[in-house]
Amino acid sequence: MRKLPQNDFPAEEFVGRRARLCEAIGDAHALIASATPPRGFVPVRQSNQFFYLTGLETTPAYLLIDGAAGTSALYLPPRGKAEIAEGAPPGLEDEELVMALTGVDAIHPVGALAGHLGETKIVYTPHAPAEGRGGCRIELQLADQAIARDPWDGRAMA
């Protein structure tokens, strides 16, 4: 069974949210990454920023917003046969559906992102741990701080 994307918000809602972000960043770009794909049989818990701006649960994916031009592009992965059979969220093959749901200006393969950043001088991107199924951002930050304070804890921070 195919996992259908959210239908709680119209595309115009996401377009408006991204427009407000464009106003805030001016001539810069914003790069928002989706949550990382979970390992095993665990449902995706999309990062708050990516979901707020796109409504998609696809991973790995990226949203590039050009503040000067007021445009946005999604960089999506292709879906494999197993993912299609298991009901993966929309991917690169679903360009028309994704554009209708999100109102983005363009869709590209994930591999094209580096080339499209090109000569971009200023890129805003979140530098804090993304939310997950087991915690919100503040709890993850507090856990990272506790790990950093403990000289005997060898775990890497997220």
C-alpha positions in Angstrom: 0.0 0.0 0.0 1.3 3.4 -1.0 1.9 5.9 1.8 0.0 9.1 0.8 1.5 12.5 1.7 -0.3 14.8 4.2 -3.4 16.5 3.0 -4.1 18.7 6.0 -2.6 21.8 4.4 -3.0 23.1 0.8 0.1 23.9 -1.3 -0.6 27.7 -0.8 0.2 27.3 2.9 3.7 26.0 2.2 4.2 28.6 -0.5 3.4 31.3 2.1 5.6 29.8 4.7 8.5 29.7 2.3 7.8 33.3 1.1 8.1 34.5 4.7 11.4 32.7 5.0 12.6 34.4 1.7 11.8 37.8 3.3 13.8 36.9 6.4 17.0 35.8 4.5 17.1 38.5 1.8 19.6 37.7 -0.9 20.9 34.5 0.8 19.8 30.9 0.3 18.4 28.5 2.9 19.1 24.8 2.8 16.8 22.6 4.8 17.5 18.9 5.1 14.9 16.3 5.8 15.4 13.8 8.6 17.8 11.1 8.0 16.3 7.8 6.8 15.6 5.5 9.8 17.3 2.1 10.0 15.1 -1.0 10.2 11.3 -1.1 10.3 10.8 2.3 12.0 8.4 4.9 10.6 10.0 8.2 9.4 9.7 11.1 11.8 10.3 14.1 9.6 12.3 17.1 10.9 10.1 20.0 12.0 11.6 22.6 9.6 11.4 20.4 6.5 7.8 19.3 7.2 6.7 22.9 8.1 8.1 24.1 4.7 7.1 21.2 2.5 4.6 18.8 4.2 6.7 15.8 2.9 8.0 12.8 4.8 10.4 11.8 2.1 14.0 11.1 3.2 16.7 11.9 2.3 15.6 15.1 0.7 16.6 18.8 0.7 14.8 22.1 0.2 16.8 24.9 -1.3 15.3 28.4 -1.0 16.6 31.3 -3.0 15.7 34.4 -1.0 16.5 36.9 -3.8 14.5 35.1 -6.5 11.8 34.0 -4.1 12.0 30.4 -5.5 12.3 27.0 -3.9 13.5 23.6 -5.2 13.2 20.2 -3.8 16.0 17.6 -4.2 14.5 14.1 -3.9 15.8 10.6 -4.1 14.6 8.1 -6.6 12.5 5.2 -5.2 13.5 1.6 -5.7 11.2 -1.2 -6.6 11.0 -2.4 -3.0 10.2 1.1 -1.7 7.4 1.4 -4.2 6.0 -2.0 -3.2 6.2 -1.1 0.5 4.5 2.2 0.2 7.4 4.7 0.2 6.5 8.4 0.4 6.7 10.4 -2.9 10.1 10.5 -4.6 11.7 11.9 -7.7 9.4 10.0 -10.0 6.3 11.8 -8.5 7.3 15.3 -9.7 3.7 16.4 -10.7 2.2 15.1 -7.4 5.0 16.7 -5.3 4.7 20.0 -7.0 0.9 20.1 -6.6 1.2 19.2 -2.9 4.1 21.6 -2.0 4.0 24.4 -4.5 7.7 24.3 -5.1 9.1 25.7 -8.3 11.4 22.8 -9.3 12.3 19.2 -8.4 15.7 17.7 -9.0 17.6 14.6 -8.0 19.5 14.8 -4.7 22.7 14.4 -6.6 22.2 17.7 -8.4 22.2 19.8 -5.2 26.0 20.4 -5.0 26.1 21.7 -8.6 23.1 24.0 -8.0 24.7 25.6 -5.0 27.5 26.7 -7.3 28.7 30.2 -6.4 26.2 30.7 -3.6 28.0 32.9 -1.0 25.6 32.8 1.9 23.6 29.7 2.9 21.5 29.5 6.0 21.0 26.0 7.4 20.0 24.6 10.8 23.0 23.5 12.9 21.2 21.8 15.7 20.2 18.2 16.1 17.0 17.3 14.2 14.1 16.0 16.1 13.5 12.3 16.0 10.9 9.8 17.2 12.3 9.8 20.7 13.0 13.5 21.4 12.5 17.1 20.6 15.3 19.5 19.8 15.8 20.9 23.3 16.0 17.4 24.8 18.5 16.4 22.2 20.6 19.5 22.9 20.5 18.9 26.6 21.6 15.3 26.1 24.5 16.5 23.9 25.5 18.9 26.6 25.4 16.2 29.3 27.6 13.9 27.1 30.1 16.7 26.5 30.4 17.4 30.3 31.2 13.7 31.1 34.8 13.0 30.3 34.1 9.2 30.5 31.3 9.1 28.1 32.8 8.2 24.7 29.6 8.7 22.7 29.7 11.0 19.7 27.2 13.8 19.9 24.5 14.0 17.2 
